[in-house]
Amino acid sequence: MKTILTVIGKDQTGIIAGISQKLYELDINILDVSQTIMDEYFTMIMLLDLSKIKVSFDEVKTALIQSGEKLKVKVNIQREEIFDAMHRL
């Protein structure tokens, strides 16, 4: 299963490292990534492959949101098919 992960928040050191570490711990592969700094805000979008995860999607979502909270950023994850459907309307 592929998913879209977004991360937004005030720029600070360690955001990419913190999110990437959690993805590694969950056995999630990063297929593509785009990130930029807009004024003082960090934004990142990742396309992820969850085909090797050993926990449920809801557990992945919870773990990533909690990682974001520790980093003081907003994390959102959606299944690719839901993301695509939302943007076809």
ChimeraX attribute file (.defattr): number of C-alpha atoms within 10 A of each C-alpha:
attribute: neighborCount
match mode: 1-to-1
recipient: residues
	/A:1	12
	/A:2	17
	/A:3	20
	/A:4	20
	/A:5	20
	/A:6	19
	/A:7	21
	/A:8	20
	/A:9	18
	/A:10	16
	/A:11	17
	/A:12	13
	/A:13	8
	/A:14	10
	/A:15	23
	/A:16	14
	/A:17	10
	/A:18	16
	/A:19	18
	/A:20	16
	/A:21	14
	/A:22	17
	/A:23	19
	/A:24	12
	/A:25	10
	/A:26	18
	/A:27	16
	/A:28	20
	/A:29	18
	/A:30	17
	/A:31	11
	/A:32	11
	/A:33	13
	/A:34	10
	/A:35	14
	/A:36	12
	/A:37	13
	/A:38	10
	/A:39	8
	/A:40	10
	/A:41	13
	/A:42	18
	/A:43	19
	/A:44	17
	/A:45	18
	/A:46	18
	/A:47	20
	/A:48	21
	/A:49	18
	/A:50	21
	/A:51	11
	/A:52	11
	/A:53	16
	/A:54	12
	/A:55	11
	/A:56	10
	/A:57	16
	/A:58	10
	/A:59	12
	/A:60	19
	/A:61	16
	/A:62	15
	/A:63	15
	/A:64	24
	/A:65	19
	/A:66	16
	/A:67	19
	/A:68	21
	/A:69	12
	/A:70	11
	/A:71	19
	/A:72	15
	/A:73	22
	/A:74	17
	/A:75	22
	/A:76	16
	/A:77	22
	/A:78	16
	/A:79	16
	/A:80	17
	/A:81	12
	/A:82	11
	/A:83	13
	/A:84	12
	/A:85	9
	/A:86	9
	/A:87	7
	/A:88	6
	/A:89	5
